[in-house]
Every structure is written in structure tokens, then in C-alpha cells.
Amino acid sequence: MNPPTVAIIGNPDKTLVPQVCDKISRALAGRYSITDTIFDLHPGRLQQLKTDYLIVLGGDGTILAVARATIAHPIPIIGVNLGKLGYLAEFSVESLIQQLDQVLMSPALVAQRMTLQMQIERFHGHRETPVVAINDVVIIAGPPHRMIQMEMSIDGRRLTEMSGDGLILSSPTGSTAY
């Protein structure tokens, strides 16, 4: 069995990313093949990745951006926390390097995550482009910021009607669920 391939993606706004990438690359060298090293979160580039794992350097926002961009062809994401929250970025640089072989060689450690798909249908029948979310979807009234009427359906089945300032739908993933 060939060792898994890895792409490293770093948030270009995080100053530590180049040196952390270099440190992780040295830890991978000789054991795993690095297919890409990207310091760009442009969805077009991320959608083209062909690799077994993504090591994402940043915080939860970086992981969510990468997950949204690769959702059509999901690749397991290993999050290295260089941000603040770290609900999704489970590893520090040191802990990932210490556990690298276990993480990359144990497919059973990959956790499937629920996604949400939401589409707004306006009263006059116009449907907005569907959006996919990993953690949450927020619907708020735009200007003039009055209470809005909403009807919710799940998988085409009408669930309820409600009025309010907005609505937050959350998956179990990320900080919103907590």
C-alpha cells in the first residue's frame, strides 16, 4: 500500500504559515508525498486538488473556507490551529508532528461531517442560488430590517412557519452549535 499523499494549505493572512508549513513539510519528507503547498484560499485552485489528505494551517475560518471549496470532492482535512477558537482545528503544530503517522495511516480516524444546504424561495417564486454550509446558515432581514415571515421545509416537506428578525440553522460542527 502506498503512503497517502498530502497537500498543505495555509491562510495567507497568518504570518506564521510559511514557517509552520516548512516545519510540517520536513516532518513529512521521505515518508509522505506532498502534492501541493498553497498559501491561497481561492476556491478555483482548491477545487482542483487531487490528494488523499489536506493539512490546513489557520483557524476554523480557514478550515471552513477550504471545506466549502472542496465539498464537491471531499478530502479529509487535518486542521492545525493558528487561529483563536480551534473548534475544528484540532492540532497544534507539535501535536500533529508527534501524531503524524497515526493520523495519516488510520482511515478510521476520519470523521464524517454533516452539511447544510439552504435555498431561499421568495414570495414571488424566485429561488436564490442554493448555499452549502459546514457549520451554520444565518437568514436575516435586509433593509428596512423589519420582521420577516418564513416557512421552513426539509427535503421538500413543510416543517413550520415562523416570524422573526431572522433564523440561525446550525449543524453539530463548529462553534455555533456550542
Secondary structure, DSSP 8 states (H G I E B T S, - for coil): ----EEEEEE-TT-TTHHHHHHHHHHHHTTTSEEEEEE----HHHHHT---SEEEEEE-HHHHHHHHHHTTTS---EEEEE-SS--SS--B-HHHHHHHHHHHHH-GGG------EEE--B-TTS-B---EEESSEEEEE--TT---EEEEEEETTEEEEEEEESEEEEE-SSSSTT-
